[in-house]
C-alpha cells in the first residue's frame, strides 16, 4: 500500500524521486531517478497466498462490480543520472553523400537477398481502416483506435522506398503524431518526445502487448529516447559544412576548427588500424582521392595516412614492454631489498617492545642507564645483522667464478665485495679466460669453414679486448697494477712462443695498441714504479726491436722463448 500510494502521488504531481543508490557496500553512491509507472494487464485467475499477503494484487471488492477485470500494477523505474564527468559532447559531422557505386552495390545485395517467389503484398493500413469503418457502429471501443490508422499511415513517410535503398533521404519532413497513451512530456530538444515511439523499430514496437506487465512503449528510457531523437534531428537538420578556402576551384580545402579537431591518435592511428581488418572499406568507405601533395582527401578533410610501421611504433611507444631480462632483474632486486628492509624493521620493533616491557615490569632502576644499554644492544644487533648478511653474500659470491659467457659481469661482481681473496682470484680467473679465448681462436683457425671461422675469430678477439680493458680498470681500482703489467708483458712475449697461435696473439696485440691500452702507472697505483710518460712505451720498444734488431737476435728470440721473456722482464 505504501508503494502504491507513493507511485500514485508521484504520478499525480508529475514528479520524480532523486535518490542516492549504493548497490554494494564499499562502492561509491550513484545519483538515480525513480520514475513512477502505472500499468495494467488482464487479471490472473490464480493468485498465490504470498501475493495476497503483501497486497500486490488489488482485491475485487476495491473495484466496481461492472468494471473491467484488469490488474493495475504500480512500480518505479530506476534511471542512472549522469554526472559532469560522464557527459560527452557529441560532435557529429554531416553524413556524406552516397556514391553511385555504393548504391549499385547495395541494390545488388538486396536483389540477392530477395526470394524468387515473394508472398503477395498486403496493405495492413487499408485493411485496418476498412475494419475500423465497418465496425464503427458495432464496436464501442472504436474511438480509442481513431487516431491509430492515421498515425500508422503518416509513419510510413519515414520508411525506405523500394526503388532506392537511400529513399529515406528524399522523403520530406513529417510531424508524426503518436498515440496519446504513449505521450511523454520531455523538455529535451530538438524533437518532441511524442514522436519517440513512432521511430522505434517494428520488432520493438510490436513487442509490447496488453498481456505484458511493463509495456515497452511506455517505459521511459532516456538513452534510447535521446538516441532516436538525435538520429531524426540529424536527418532533417544536417550540420553546415565548414567554410571553403578562397581561391580553390573545387571548393577549397575544408579547415577543421580547433574545438572539433580530434586527437592525433584518433585521427590517424585508429582509422589505420580499423582499415587493416575491414574488408568493405574500399567499397563502402568515404570518397577518397589522391591530391598533388600526396595526401588523401577523405570526407572533405585532407589527412595523411601513416604507414604500418608508424602505427606499430606508436603502439609500442604507448604501451612499452617490461619483459627485458635487465628489467626483470631490477624488479627482483628491488623486491629483495624491500623484504630485507621490512624484516629489519620488524626485528627492530620487536626489540624495542621487549625493552619497553622490561622497563614497565621492572622496579626502581636508572632510566638513563637502561636507555643507553638498550641503544647499545640495538646497535650491536644491527652490526651483527649486517655482518651476517655480508658473510652470506661473500659465501654466495665465492661460489661464483668468472665464466666465458659474461666474464665482465662476473668480474665486476667479485670486485664489489672488497675482499682480498676474492679480488686475487677474480683477477687470475679473468686472465685465464683471456688465454682461453686465444686458444679458441686457434681451434677455429684449424677448421675447414673459412667464412665461419673468420667471423668467430673476430668475435672472440673483440671479447678478449673488452676483457683486457675491464681487467685494467679493475686492477687500477684495487691497486693491483703490478699484476696487470705482468700480464701485458706475458702477452707481448707470447707472440714468440708456440703455445698460442702467433696470428691470434698478434691480432689481439694490435687491437690493444689501437685502443691505447697501456701499462698502469704510479698515478693510478702508487705501488707501481712506471711513470705516466712510459705508459705506452711497451709498444714502442716492440717496434724498435722489430725494425732495428739484427737477424741473429730475431733468430735467437724465436728459438729461445725463455730468454726473450727474461729480457722483457728486465726491460
C-alpha positions in Angstrom: 0.0 0.0 0.0 2.8 2.4 0.8 4.5 1.8 -2.6 1.2 2.2 -4.4 0.5 5.5 -2.6 3.9 6.8 -3.4 3.6 5.9 -7.1 0.1 7.4 -7.4 1.3 10.6 -5.6 4.3 11.0 -8.0 2.1 10.3 -11.0 -0.5 13.0 -10.0 2.2 15.6 -9.1 4.2 14.7 -12.2 7.4 14.4 -10.2 10.3 12.0 -9.8 12.4 10.9 -6.9 16.1 11.7 -6.8 17.9 9.2 -4.7 21.5 8.2 -3.8 21.8 4.5 -4.7 24.6 2.2 -3.5 24.3 -1.3 -4.9 27.1 -2.8 -2.9 28.9 -1.9 0.3 32.2 -0.2 -0.4 31.1 1.2 -3.7 30.5 4.9 -4.4 27.0 6.2 -4.4 25.2 6.9 -7.7 22.6 9.5 -8.4 19.5 7.9 -9.7 15.9 9.0 -10.6 12.9 6.9 -9.8 10.1 7.4 -12.3 6.5 6.4 -11.4 4.9 3.7 -13.5 1.2 2.6 -13.6 0.3 -0.3 -15.9 -2.5 -2.8 -16.4 -2.9 -6.3 -17.8 -5.6 -9.0 -17.7 -6.2 -10.3 -14.2 -4.8 -13.7 -13.5 -7.1 -16.4 -12.3 -4.7 -18.0 -9.8 -3.3 -15.9 -7.0 -0.7 -17.1 -4.6 -1.0 -16.5 -0.8 2.2 -14.5 -0.8 0.8 -12.1 -3.3 -2.4 -11.7 -1.3 -0.4 -11.2 1.9 1.8 -8.5 0.5 -1.1 -6.7 -1.2 0.5 -6.8 -4.7 -2.9 -7.6 -6.4 -5.9 -5.4 -5.7 -8.9 -7.1 -4.2 -12.1 -7.5 -6.1 -14.0 -5.5 -3.5 -11.9 -2.4 -4.3 -13.3 -2.3 -7.8 -16.8 -1.7 -9.0 -18.8 -4.8 -9.9 -19.3 -3.7 -13.6 -15.6 -2.6 -14.1 -13.2 -4.3 -16.5 -11.4 -7.2 -14.9 -7.9 -5.8 -15.3 -5.0 -5.8 -12.9 -3.3 -2.5 -12.1 0.4 -2.6 -11.3 2.5 0.1 -9.6 6.2 0.4 -9.9 9.2 2.7 -10.1 11.7 2.8 -13.0 15.3 3.3 -11.9 17.3 5.5 -14.2 21.0 6.3 -13.6 21.6 10.1 -13.9 25.0 11.1 -15.4 27.3 13.5 -13.7 29.5 16.1 -15.2 32.4 13.6 -15.7 30.1 11.2 -17.6 28.7 13.7 -20.1 30.3 13.7 -23.5 29.7 16.4 -26.1 28.6 14.7 -29.4 30.2 16.3 -32.4 28.7 14.6 -35.4 29.6 15.8 -38.9 27.2 15.8 -41.7 26.6 12.5 -43.4 28.5 12.2 -46.7 26.5 11.7 -49.8 26.4 8.2 -51.2 28.2 7.4 -54.4 26.6 5.6 -57.4 29.0 2.7 -56.8 27.7 2.3 -53.3 24.1 2.5 -54.4 24.6 -0.2 -57.0 26.4 -2.4 -54.5 23.5 -2.1 -52.0 20.9 -2.8 -54.7 22.9 -5.9 -55.8 23.0 -7.1 -52.2 19.2 -6.5 -51.8 18.5 -8.4 -55.0 20.5 -11.3 -53.8 18.5 -11.5 -50.6 15.0 -11.3 -52.2 13.3 -14.7 -52.6 12.3 -15.9 -56.1 8.6 -16.1 -55.3 7.8 -13.4 -52.6 4.3 -13.6 -50.9 1.6 -11.2 -52.1 1.8 -7.7 -50.6 -1.0 -7.0 -48.2 -1.7 -3.4 -47.2 -2.3 -3.6 -43.5 -3.2 0.0 -43.2 -6.0 -0.2 -45.7 -7.4 -3.3 -44.1 -7.2 -1.6 -40.7 -9.0 1.4 -42.0 -11.7 -0.8 -43.6 -12.2 -2.8 -40.4 -12.4 0.3 -38.3 -15.0 1.9 -40.7 -17.1 -1.3 -41.0 -17.2 -2.0 -37.2 -17.6 1.6 -36.2 -21.3 1.2 -35.2 -20.9 -2.2 -33.5 -17.6 -1.7 -31.7 -17.8 0.6 -28.7 -14.1 0.9 -28.4 -13.7 2.4 -31.9 -12.9 6.0 -30.7 -9.9 4.5 -28.9 -8.3 3.5 -32.2 -9.5 6.5 -34.1 -6.1 8.1 -34.5 -4.1 4.9 -34.8 -4.8 4.4 -38.5 -3.7 7.9 -39.5 -0.7 7.6 -37.2 0.4 4.4 -39.0 -0.2 6.0 -42.4 1.9 9.0 -41.6 4.6 6.8 -40.1 5.1 5.3 -43.5 6.8 8.5 -44.6 10.0 7.5 -42.8 10.2 4.1 -44.4 12.5 3.5 -47.3 11.1 3.2 -50.8 11.5 0.1 -52.9 13.2 1.8 -55.9 16.2 3.2 -54.0 17.9 2.0 -50.8 18.6 5.6 -49.9 15.0 6.8 -50.4 14.7 7.8 -46.8 16.9 10.8 -47.6 14.4 12.2 -50.2 11.2 12.0 -48.1 10.0 15.4 -46.8 10.0 16.1 -43.1 6.8 14.8 -41.4 5.4 15.5 -37.9 4.3 12.1 -36.8 1.6 12.1 -34.2 1.7 9.1 -31.8 -0.9 7.5 -29.6 -2.0 9.6 -26.6 -1.3 6.8 -24.2 2.4 6.8 -25.0 3.0 10.5 -25.0 5.7 11.6 -22.6 6.4 15.2 -21.8 10.1 15.8 -22.1 11.9 19.2 -22.3 14.8 17.7 -24.3 15.1 19.5 -27.8 15.0 19.3 -30.7 12.3 16.7 -31.3 9.2 16.3 -29.2 9.1 13.0 -27.2 5.6 12.5 -28.6 7.3 11.1 -31.8 9.6 8.8 -30.0 7.5 5.6 -30.2 6.9 6.1 -33.9 10.7 5.8 -34.6 11.0 2.5 -32.8 11.7 -0.5 -34.9 8.7 -2.7 -35.7 10.2 -5.6 -33.7 10.5 -3.4 -30.6 7.2 -1.6 -31.0 5.3 -4.8 -31.6 6.9 -6.5 -28.6 4.6 -4.8 -26.0 1.1 -6.2 -25.7 -1.8 -5.9 -23.4 -0.7 -9.0 -21.5 2.7 -7.6 -20.5 3.2 -6.1 -17.1 5.6 -3.5 -18.4 4.8 -2.2 -21.8 8.0 -1.4 -23.7 6.4 1.6 -25.5 5.5 3.2 -22.1 8.9 2.7 -20.4 10.9 5.9 -20.3 14.5 5.1 -21.4 16.5 8.3 -21.7 19.3 6.6 -23.6 17.1 5.2 -26.4 15.0 8.3 -26.4 17.9 10.6 -26.9 19.4 8.2 -29.5 16.4 8.2 -31.8 15.8 11.9 -31.3 19.4 12.5 -32.4 19.0 10.4 -35.5 15.9 12.2 -36.6 17.3 15.6 -35.8 20.5 15.0 -37.8 18.5 13.7 -40.7 16.3 16.8 -41.1 18.8 19.4 -39.9 22.3 18.4 -41.1 25.2 20.3 -39.8 26.6 23.0 -42.1 29.8 22.3 -44.0 33.0 24.1 -42.9 33.7 27.3 -44.9 35.8 26.8 -48.1 39.1 28.4 -48.6 39.2 31.2 -51.1 40.9 30.6 -54.5 40.2 26.9 -54.7 38.2 25.8 -57.8 37.0 22.6 -56.3 35.6 24.3 -53.2 38.8 24.6 -51.3 40.3 22.6 -48.6 38.0 22.3 -45.6 39.5 23.6 -42.5 38.6 21.9 -39.2 38.2 24.1 -36.2 40.4 23.6 -33.2 37.4 22.6 -31.0 36.2 19.8 -33.3 39.7 18.5 -34.2 40.1 15.0 -32.8 43.3 13.9 -31.2 46.1 12.7 -33.4 45.7 9.0 -32.3 42.0 9.1 -33.1 42.5 10.9 -36.5 45.3 8.8 -37.9 46.3 5.7 -35.9 42.9 4.3 -35.1 41.4 4.6 -38.6 44.6 2.9 -39.9 44.2 0.0 -37.5 40.5 -0.3 -38.4 41.3 -0.4 -42.2 43.6 -3.4 -41.6 40.8 -5.7 -40.6 38.0 -4.1 -42.6 37.1 -5.8 -45.9 34.5 -3.4 -47.1 36.4 -0.1 -46.6 37.3 0.2 -50.2 33.6 -0.2 -51.3 31.6 1.4 -48.5 34.1 4.0 -47.3 34.2 7.7 -48.0 35.1 9.1 -51.3 38.9 9.5 -51.4 41.2 10.9 -54.0 44.9 11.4 -54.0 46.0 15.0 -54.2 49.1 16.6 -55.7 50.8 16.8 -52.3 50.4 13.1 -51.7 47.6 13.4 -49.1 44.3 11.6 -49.1 41.2 13.8 -49.3 38.6 11.9 -47.3 35.2 13.2 -46.4 36.3 16.8 -47.1 39.4 16.7 -44.9 43.0 16.3 -46.0 44.8 13.8 -43.9 48.0 11.9 -44.4 47.6 8.3 -43.7 50.5 6.8 -41.7 52.2 3.5 -42.7 52.1 0.3 -40.8 55.5 0.9 -39.3 54.4 4.2 -37.9 51.3 2.6 -36.3 53.4 -0.2 -34.8 55.9 2.4 -33.5 53.1 4.5 -32.0 51.6 1.5 -30.3 55.0 0.4 -28.9 55.6 3.9 -27.6 52.2 4.0 -26.0 52.4 0.5 -24.4 56.1 -0.2 -23.6 57.0 -3.8 -22.7 58.8 -4.6 -19.4 59.9 -8.2 -20.2 63.6 -7.5 -20.8 65.9 -9.6 -18.6 67.5 -6.4 -17.2 64.1 -5.0 -16.1 63.1 -8.3 -14.5 66.4 -8.4 -12.7 66.0 -4.8 -11.4 62.5 -5.5 -10.2 63.7 -8.7 -8.4 66.4 -6.8 -6.7 64.1 -4.1 -5.6 61.7 -6.7 -4.1 64.6 -8.4 -2.2 65.7 -5.0 -0.8 62.2 -4.2 0.3 61.9 -7.6 2.0 65.2 -7.1 3.9 64.3 -3.7 4.9 60.9 -4.8 6.2 62.4 -7.8 8.0 64.9 -5.4 9.7 62.2 -3.1 10.8 60.2 -6.0 12.3 63.2 -7.2 14.3 63.9 -3.7 15.5 60.3 -3.1 16.6 60.3 -6.4 18.5 63.4 -5.5 20.3 62.0 -2.1 21.2 58.9 -3.7 22.5 60.9 -6.2 24.6 62.9 -3.3 26.1 59.7 -1.4 26.9 58.2 -4.5 28.6 61.3 -4.8 30.7 61.2 -1.2 31.7 57.5 -1.4 32.6 57.7 -4.6 34.6 60.9 -3.6 36.5 61.1 -1.7 39.8 63.4 1.2 40.7 66.2 1.5 38.3 68.2 4.1 36.5 66.2 5.1 33.4 69.1 6.8 31.6 71.4 3.8 32.1 68.8 1.4 30.8 68.2 3.6 27.8 71.9 3.7 27.0 72.1 -0.1 27.5 69.1 -0.6 25.1 70.5 1.6 22.4 73.9 -0.2 22.7 72.1 -3.5 22.3 70.3 -2.2 19.2 73.5 -1.1 17.7 75.2 -4.4 18.4 72.3 -6.3 16.9 72.3 -4.1 13.8 76.1 -4.6 13.4 75.7 -8.4 13.9 72.9 -8.5 11.3 75.0 -6.6 8.8 77.9 -8.9 9.4 75.8 -11.9 8.9 74.4 -10.5 5.7 77.9 -9.7 4.5 79.1 -13.2 5.3 76.2 -14.7 3.4 76.9 -12.5 0.4 80.6 -13.5 0.5 79.7 -17.1 0.7 77.4 -16.8 -2.3 80.0 -14.9 -4.3 82.7 -17.5 -3.5 80.7 -20.0 -5.5 80.7 -17.5 -8.4 83.5 -17.7 -10.9 84.5 -15.7 -14.0 83.0 -17.6 -16.9 83.3 -17.3 -20.6 79.7 -16.4 -21.2 79.7 -13.0 -19.5 83.1 -12.6 -17.9 82.9 -8.8 -17.5 79.8 -9.0 -15.3 81.2 -11.8 -13.1 84.5 -10.0 -12.7 82.8 -6.8 -11.5 80.5 -8.6 -9.1 83.5 -10.3 -7.4 85.3 -6.9 -7.1 82.3 -5.3 -5.4 82.9 -7.4 -2.2 86.2 -5.7 -1.5 87.8 -8.9 -0.2 91.4 -9.6 -0.9 91.0 -13.3 -1.6 88.1 -12.7 -4.0 89.9 -9.9 -5.7 93.1 -12.0 -6.4 91.0 -15.0 -7.6 88.9 -12.8 -9.8 92.0 -11.2 -11.5 93.6 -14.6 -12.0 90.3 -16.1 -13.4 89.9 -13.1 -15.8 93.5 -13.7 -17.1 92.7 -17.4 -17.6 89.5 -16.5 -19.6 91.6 -14.2 -21.9 94.1 -17.0 -22.6 91.1 -19.4 -23.2 89.7 -17.0 -25.8 93.1 -17.1 -27.6 93.1 -20.9 -27.6 89.6 -20.9 -29.0 90.8 -18.7 -31.9 93.5 -21.3 -32.7 90.9 -24.0 -32.8 88.7 -22.0 -35.1 91.5 -21.4 -37.5 92.1 -25.1 -37.7 88.6 -25.7 -39.1 87.6 -26.1 -42.7 84.9 -23.4 -43.0 86.8 -20.2 -43.6 83.9 -17.8 -43.7 82.5 -19.0 -40.4 85.9 -19.1 -38.7 86.7 -15.5 -39.6 83.5 -14.3 -38.0 84.1 -16.4 -35.0 87.7 -15.3 -34.7 86.7 -11.6 -34.8 84.0 -12.1 -32.1 86.5 -13.9 -29.8 89.2 -11.2 -30.3 86.7 -8.4 -29.6 85.6 -10.1 -26.5 89.2 -10.6 -25.4 89.9 -6.9 -25.9 86.9 -6.0 -23.8 88.1 -8.3 -21.0 91.6 -6.8 -21.1 90.2 -3.3 -20.7 87.9 -4.4 -17.9 90.9 -6.1 -16.2 93.0 -3.0 -16.4 90.1 -0.9 -14.9 89.6 -3.3 -12.0 93.3 -3.7 -11.3 93.8 0.1 -11.1 90.8 0.5 -8.7 92.0 -2.4 -6.4 95.7 -1.2 -6.6 96.8 -4.3 -8.3 98.7 -2.6 -11.2 101.7 -5.0 -11.0 99.6 -8.0 -11.9 98.1 -6.3 -15.0 101.5 -5.0 -16.2 102.9 -8.6 -15.7 100.0 -10.0 -17.8 100.6 -7.4 -20.5 104.3 -8.4 -20.7 103.4 -12.1 -20.9 101.0 -11.3 -23.7 103.8 -9.5 -25.5 106.2 -12.4 -25.0 103.6 -14.9 -26.1 103.9 -13.9 -29.7 107.2 -15.6 -30.0 106.1 -18.8 -28.1 104.5 -21.8 -29.7 101.8 -22.3 -27.0 99.4 -19.8 -28.5 98.9 -19.1 -32.2 101.1 -16.3 -33.4 98.5 -14.6 -35.6 95.8 -14.6 -32.8 98.2 -13.0 -30.2 99.4 -10.5 -32.8 95.9 -9.5 -33.8 95.0 -9.0 -30.1 98.2 -7.0 -29.5 97.5 -4.7 -32.5 93.9 -4.1 -31.3 95.1 -3.2 -27.8 97.6 -0.9 -29.3 95.0 0.9 -31.4 92.7 1.3 -28.4 95.6 2.7 -26.3 95.5 0.1 -23.6 98.8 0.7 -21.8 100.6 -0.1 -18.6 99.3 1.1 -15.2 101.4 4.0 -13.9 102.2 5.3 -10.5 99.5 7.9 -10.9 96.8 5.2 -10.8 98.6 2.8 -8.4 101.4 4.3 -6.2 102.9 0.8 -5.8 104.0 0.7 -9.4 107.3 2.3 -10.5 106.3 3.3 -14.0 105.9 6.9 -14.9 103.0 8.3 -16.8 105.1 9.0 -19.9 106.1 5.3 -20.1 102.5 4.0 -20.3 102.7 3.2 -24.0 106.4 2.5 -24.2 105.8 -1.2 -24.2 104.5 -0.8 -27.8 107.4 1.5 -28.8 110.0 -1.0 -27.6 108.3 -3.7 -29.6 108.5 -1.6 -32.8 112.2 -0.7 -32.1 113.2 -4.3 -31.7 111.2 -5.5 -34.6 112.7 -2.9 -37.1 116.3 -2.3 -35.8 117.2 -5.8 -34.4 119.7 -8.0 -36.2 118.7 -11.3 -37.9 120.7 -13.2 -35.3 118.8 -11.6 -32.4 115.5 -12.3 -34.2 116.5 -15.9 -34.6 117.6 -16.2 -31.0 114.4 -14.7 -29.8 112.4 -17.1 -31.9 114.3 -20.2 -30.9 114.7 -19.3 -27.2 111.4 -18.0 -25.8 112.6 -18.2 -22.2 115.4 -15.7 -23.0 113.0 -13.4 -24.7 110.7 -13.5 -21.7 113.6 -12.7 -19.4 114.7 -9.8 -21.5 111.2 -8.4 -21.5 111.0 -8.7 -17.7 114.4 -6.9 -17.4 113.1 -4.1 -19.6 
